[in-house]
Amino acid sequence: MLEEIRVAIANIAHADELKQKVEEALSLNIDPLKILDCVSKGLDEVGRKYESGEYFLMELILAGNLASEVTNMLRPYLKAKRRISRGKVVIGTVEGDLHDIGKNIVISMLSSAGFEVIDLGVDVSAEKFIDAVKRENPDILAMSCLLTVGLPHMREVIEKLKEKGLRDKVKVMVGGRPVTPEYAREIGADAYGADAVDAVNIAE
């Protein structure tokens, strides 16, 4: 069932078909966090197809809409799982990248795991990340990108944290389809989240 949900996202299935699969999964008492993780993996595949030229912007938007519908369906179940706050996370999609669906899935999962999450949105400049760290004093700064164009901006944010004397005050986690563990180490991030579930496990 979970694999069917991942494939439905990756293949841009009809919304009614996807909703039916999600409802079936919930009726089988499958953890909503696992369902969200499958949506995230499906979006990763959509991102790969987009960058290879197999998919175009319209497919990217349609997949994002499908993922948003699933997230909205699961929100009541995720709220029921919330616990006492386990820390504060500031999160955003880096400058040059306008995609927020993967980030929003991570936000839903972090919130359900008990974290207070401050969402900076998409196309977030290094300056906005720095201002948010100063203002919110978070435990974790999480940066996301779906496309390779965002990678240099992750490095830029970490460099500016160092310049402002803030680097030692916050843990930096990076993730998204083009990000690798090697790149995370190269730019000086504290952690790399391979997917939404991994991001939550690292945050905990």
Secondary structure, 3 states (H helix, E strand, C coil): CHHHHHHHHHCCCCHHHHHHHHHHHHHCCCCHHHHHHHHHHHHHHHHHHHHHCCCCHHHHHHHHHHHHHHHHHHHHHHHCCCCCCCCEEEEEEECCCCCCHHHHHHHHHHHHCCCEEEECCCCECHHHHHHHHHHHCCCEEEEECCCHHHHHHHHHHHHHHHHCCCHHHCEEEEECCCCCHHHHHHHCCCEEECCHHHHHHHHC
